[in-house]
Amino acid sequence: MPLWAIVPELTLASAFLLLLVAAPFTSPRTTRAVYVSATAVLLVAAAFTVRMLPWSDQNVFEGRTDSID
């Protein structure tokens, strides 16, 4: 599986999980740093996505379309 195809999703998931863990331990004065970090993560994921726009379509998960029933 080409991991480059899911880098934006991996970036968002891992960074926001870290932010969810770190946010309760920040003081009210440093809460702004959490907001700035979240915005930076969104911008990085958007940059990865824009970089991938000219790529051709590809099946990332082996073309499986079955649902869990």
N, C-alpha and C positions, 0 to 999 in steps of 0.2 A: 504494500500500500504506500503510495507516495505521500509522505507526511506534509510536504509543502502545500498540498491541496487543502489541508485542514489547519494550517498555522493560525489563521485569524480566530478560529473557534478555540483552539488550544490556548492562544494568548488571552482571550477574554475569560475563559473558564478558570485557568490557573491564577491569573492576576486577581480576579474578583473573589476567588476563594481565599487567597491570601489577605485581601483587604477586609473581607468579612471576619476573619480571625483577628486581624490587627486593630480594627476599628474600636472594639469595646475597651481596649487598653490605652487609647489615646486620651490625652487630657483635652478639656474644652478649648484650650489655646492652640492645640495642634490638630484639631479636627479639620481645619482647612487643608492640611497636608493630605488627608485621606481624599478629599474632594479633588484636589489637584492631581493626585495619583490616579484616581478613577478616570478623570478626563484624559490624562496622558495615555492610559491604557486604551481608551476608546480611539484616540487618534492613531496610536500605533496599529491597532487592529484595522482601522480604516485604511491606513497606508499599505498594509499587507494586502488588503482586498483590492485596492486600486491597482497595485502592482500586478495582481493576478488577472485583471480584466481582459487583457489581450490573449490570454491562454485559450487553447481550444478546450472543449468540453471533455471531461474524462470521468470514468466511474471510479469513485474513491473506495467504496465498500463492496467491490466485486460485483456491482450491478444488481445487488439483491433488492428486490422490491416487495418481498413477502412481509406481511404484517404479523404482529403477535396477537393471536386469537386464543 
